[in-house]
């Protein structure tokens, strides 16, 4: 049984999610202690328990220690079971992070799957739905894995209630992916979404995005009248030759619309100032698919603790060599190869 220290590196939930995915893929059981030790509320929360239960469901795993607040649990999978599944977090916890736990084993299975999720759709410290559908999933499609997403209802803190689903057309032998150039920037676009809130908030946000970026080829206000909880977020997307990068900021009580917009716009501006195609958050997401393909590379501007932690976890389960190299330009190249 592989021993995992949940306090290594960034010491958060990503260690749990990556370990669950890789355990199912390899059939190797693991035990993790000091779960989310570096978080304000350590241990398993609703979101992580749902991911754990989802991983158990798709692999008929034996699990010990899966309780609220637990800092230690073990997971022993059998084989991945493709099919149609429904998972509800019961709170506003991130549905996309639960999805990212079950996606890797299901995307290399021998049959398609459908995943229905209920909870939060746009959360702090989690990839929003649009990041998946516009940035991450198109890159998986280039690897031969087709995943189609559909958002039915937005879900925000504190009540959640968002509903989305994903249809997964797997490929047991994904192709290698190399992202070493950004290419020509064809468009910079912004979208402000307000759910059960005045559209004037969205208008202010788009004006602020324009002020930060200067260039804004397209702007869109999306006003949604029906939703369980009010909510607001801003998305700035940079359409480059090789990919679409997505930057998001969430509204919250006491936070000015302009502050929300500037948060997303400044991230996009930093991305536009360098030639690396892969942003900081996308770098984390690409590691596992590339490791499953046994080959891949990308260039990014920074190597976060999330990335280095994910590398450490992946190499506990898979026989791959993942290297990070500082280039003369100051950028970083991440390469994945089979050992």
C-alpha positions in Angstrom: 0.0 0.0 0.0 1.4 3.4 -1.0 1.8 5.8 1.9 0.9 9.4 1.2 1.6 12.4 3.4 -1.2 14.9 3.0 1.0 17.7 4.3 3.5 17.6 1.5 3.9 20.7 -0.7 0.7 22.7 -0.9 -0.9 20.2 1.5 -4.5 20.5 0.2 -7.2 18.6 -1.5 -5.4 18.1 -4.7 -3.3 15.4 -3.1 -6.4 13.5 -2.2 -8.0 13.9 -5.7 -4.8 12.9 -7.6 -4.2 9.9 -5.3 -7.7 8.7 -5.8 -7.5 9.0 -9.6 -4.2 7.3 -9.9 -5.1 4.5 -7.5 -8.0 3.6 -9.6 -6.0 3.8 -12.8 -3.1 1.6 -11.5 -5.0 -0.6 -9.1 -2.6 0.3 -6.4 -4.1 0.9 -2.9 -3.0 3.8 -0.8 -3.2 5.3 2.7 -3.1 9.0 3.3 -2.5 10.7 6.6 -2.5 14.3 7.7 -5.2 15.0 5.1 -5.3 18.7 4.0 -2.9 19.5 6.9 -2.1 23.0 5.5 -5.7 24.2 5.2 -7.6 26.3 7.8 -10.0 23.5 8.2 -7.9 20.3 7.8 -9.3 16.9 7.1 -12.1 15.7 4.8 -14.9 18.2 4.1 -18.2 17.5 2.2 -16.5 18.2 -1.2 -13.7 15.7 -0.5 -16.0 13.1 0.9 -18.1 13.3 -2.3 -15.0 12.9 -4.4 -14.0 9.9 -2.3 -17.4 8.3 -2.5 -17.5 9.0 -6.3 -14.1 7.3 -6.6 -15.4 4.4 -4.6 -18.4 4.1 -6.8 -16.6 3.9 -10.1 -14.0 1.4 -8.8 -15.9 -0.7 -6.3 -13.2 0.2 -3.8 -12.8 -0.7 -0.1 -12.5 2.5 1.9 -11.7 2.9 5.6 -11.8 6.3 7.4 -14.2 8.1 5.1 -15.8 10.4 7.6 -16.3 14.2 8.0 -13.1 15.8 9.3 -11.1 12.6 9.0 -7.3 13.2 8.7 -6.5 9.6 7.7 -8.1 7.1 5.3 -7.2 4.2 3.1 -8.5 3.3 -0.4 -8.2 0.0 -2.2 -9.8 -0.1 -5.6 -10.8 -3.0 -7.9 -11.2 -2.0 -11.5 -12.8 1.1 -13.1 -16.5 0.7 -13.9 -17.7 3.0 -16.7 -21.4 3.9 -16.6 -23.8 6.6 -15.6 -23.4 8.2 -12.1 -25.0 10.9 -10.0 -23.1 12.6 -7.2 -24.5 15.4 -5.0 -22.2 17.3 -2.6 -25.1 18.6 -0.5 -23.4 22.0 -0.1 -21.8 24.6 -2.4 -18.6 22.5 -2.6 -17.0 22.3 -6.0 -18.6 19.9 -8.5 -15.7 20.5 -10.9 -13.2 19.2 -8.4 -15.3 16.0 -7.8 -15.5 15.6 -11.6 -11.7 16.0 -12.0 -11.3 13.1 -9.5 -13.3 10.6 -11.6 -12.4 11.9 -15.0 -8.9 10.5 -15.4 -9.8 6.8 -14.9 -13.1 7.1 -16.9 -11.3 8.9 -19.8 -9.1 5.9 -20.4 -11.8 3.3 -19.8 -13.1 0.9 -22.4 -16.7 2.3 -22.5 -18.3 5.7 -22.3 -19.6 7.3 -19.1 -22.0 10.0 -18.0 -21.5 12.0 -14.8 -24.3 14.1 -13.2 -23.2 16.5 -10.4 -24.9 18.8 -8.0 -23.3 21.5 -5.8 -21.2 24.5 -6.5 -20.4 25.3 -10.1 -18.2 28.4 -9.5 -16.0 28.2 -6.4 -12.8 29.9 -5.0 -9.7 27.7 -5.4 -11.4 25.5 -8.0 -11.7 25.5 -11.8 -15.0 27.0 -13.0 -17.1 25.2 -15.5 -16.0 27.4 -18.3 -12.3 26.7 -17.7 -13.1 23.0 -18.2 -15.3 23.4 -21.3 -13.3 26.1 -23.1 -9.7 25.4 -22.0 -9.1 22.0 -20.5 -11.4 19.6 -22.4 -10.5 20.9 -25.9 -6.9 19.9 -25.1 -8.0 16.4 -24.0 -9.8 16.2 -27.3 -6.5 16.7 -29.1 -5.3 13.7 -27.1 -8.2 11.6 -28.4 -10.5 12.0 -25.4 -13.9 13.6 -26.1 -15.8 15.1 -23.1 -18.9 17.1 -23.6 -20.2 19.3 -20.7 -23.6 20.8 -20.0 -24.4 23.3 -17.3 -28.1 23.3 -16.3 -28.1 25.5 -13.1 -25.5 27.8 -11.6 -24.6 27.0 -8.0 -23.0 29.5 -5.6 -22.0 29.7 -2.0 -23.8 29.2 0.4 -26.6 27.0 -0.9 -25.0 25.4 -4.0 -27.7 23.5 -5.9 -25.9 23.9 -9.3 -26.4 21.1 -11.8 -24.1 20.0 -14.6 -23.2 16.9 -16.4 -20.4 15.5 -18.6 -20.4 12.8 -21.3 -17.1 11.1 -21.6 -15.9 9.3 -24.7 -12.7 7.6 -23.6 -9.5 6.6 -25.3 -7.5 3.9 -23.5 -4.4 5.1 -25.3 -4.3 8.9 -25.2 -2.0 10.7 -27.6 0.9 12.9 -26.5 0.3 16.6 -26.3 3.0 19.3 -26.7 2.2 23.0 -25.9 5.4 24.9 -26.4 4.2 28.0 -28.3 1.3 30.4 -27.6 1.1 31.5 -31.2 -0.9 34.5 -32.4 -3.5 36.0 -30.1 -6.7 36.2 -32.2 -9.0 37.7 -29.5 -9.3 38.8 -25.9 -12.9 38.4 -24.6 -14.7 39.1 -21.4 -18.0 37.8 -20.0 -19.7 39.0 -16.8 -22.4 36.7 -15.4 -25.0 37.8 -12.8 -27.5 35.4 -11.3 -30.4 37.0 -9.4 -28.5 40.3 -9.4 -28.7 43.6 -11.3 -27.1 43.6 -14.7 -25.5 47.0 -13.8 -23.0 45.0 -11.8 -21.9 43.1 -15.0 -21.7 46.4 -16.9 -19.4 47.9 -14.3 -17.2 44.8 -14.4 -16.8 44.8 -18.1 -15.8 48.5 -18.1 -13.2 47.7 -15.4 -11.8 44.8 -17.5 -11.4 47.1 -20.5 -9.6 49.6 -18.3 -7.1 47.1 -17.2 -6.5 45.3 -20.5 -7.0 48.0 -23.0 -7.7 45.5 -25.7 -11.1 43.8 -25.5 -12.4 42.3 -28.7 -15.7 41.1 -27.3 -17.7 41.7 -24.2 -20.8 40.0 -23.0 -23.3 40.4 -20.2 -25.1 37.2 -19.1 -28.1 37.9 -16.8 -29.7 34.9 -15.3 -33.1 35.4 -13.5 -33.4 31.9 -12.1 -31.0 30.4 -9.5 -31.0 29.0 -6.1 -28.5 31.5 -4.8 -27.5 34.9 -6.2 -24.0 35.0 -7.7 -21.6 36.8 -9.9 -18.4 36.0 -11.8 -16.2 37.5 -14.5 -14.4 35.4 -17.1 -11.6 36.8 -19.3 -10.5 34.5 -22.2 -7.4 34.8 -24.3 -7.8 33.0 -27.6 -4.4 32.1 -28.9 -3.3 30.0 -31.8 -2.7 26.9 -29.7 -5.4 27.1 -27.0 -7.9 29.3 -25.1 -6.7 30.4 -21.7 -9.4 31.2 -19.1 -9.2 33.6 -16.1 -12.0 33.9 -13.6 -12.9 35.9 -10.5 -15.9 35.5 -8.2 -18.1 38.1 -6.7 -18.7 38.0 -3.0 -20.5 40.0 -0.3 -18.6 43.2 0.4 -16.4 43.0 -2.7 -16.9 45.7 -5.3 -17.7 44.8 -8.9 -14.6 46.6 -10.0 -12.4 44.5 -7.7 -13.8 41.3 -9.1 -13.2 42.4 -12.7 -9.7 43.7 -12.0 -8.7 40.4 -10.4 -9.5 38.4 -13.5 -8.2 41.1 -15.9 -4.8 41.3 -14.1 -4.3 37.6 -14.4 -5.1 37.8 -18.1 -2.7 40.8 -18.5 0.1 38.9 -16.9 -0.5 36.0 -19.3 -0.5 38.3 -22.3 2.9 39.8 -21.2 4.8 36.6 -21.7 5.0 34.0 -24.5 4.2 30.8 -22.5 1.1 29.1 -23.7 0.1 27.5 -20.5 -1.1 29.4 -17.5 -0.4 28.5 -13.8 -3.7 26.6 -13.2 -3.8 24.8 -16.5 -0.3 23.5 -15.8 -1.6 21.6 -12.8 -4.4 20.1 -14.8 -2.2 18.9 -17.8 0.2 16.8 -15.7 -1.9 13.8 -15.1 -3.3 13.4 -18.7 0.3 13.7 -20.1 1.5 11.2 -17.6 -1.2 8.7 -18.7 -0.1 9.3 -22.4 3.5 8.6 -21.3 4.7 11.7 -23.1 4.0 15.4 -23.3 5.4 18.9 -22.6 4.4 22.5 -22.1 5.9 25.8 -21.4 4.6 28.0 -18.5 5.6 31.2 -16.8 5.7 29.8 -13.3 5.9 26.5 -11.4 3.5 26.6 -8.4 3.5 24.5 -5.3 0.3 22.8 -6.7 2.3 21.7 -9.7 5.3 20.4 -7.8 3.1 18.6 -5.3 1.1 17.0 -8.2 4.3 15.8 -9.8 5.4 14.2 -6.5 2.0 12.4 -6.2 2.0 11.2 -9.8 5.4 9.7 -9.5 4.4 7.6 -6.5 1.9 5.7 -8.8 3.2 5.9 -12.4 6.6 5.1 -13.8 7.1 8.5 -15.5 9.8 11.1 -15.4 8.5 14.6 -15.0 11.1 17.3 -15.2 10.9 21.1 -14.8 13.6 23.2 -16.5 14.1 26.9 -16.2 14.7 28.4 -19.7 16.9 31.3 -20.7 13.8 33.4 -21.2 12.8 32.9 -17.5 9.9 30.6 -18.5 9.7 27.0 -17.4 9.5 23.8 -19.6 7.7 20.8 -18.1 8.4 17.5 -19.8 6.8 14.1 -19.2 8.3 10.8 -20.4 7.9 7.1 -19.6 10.8 5.8 -17.5 
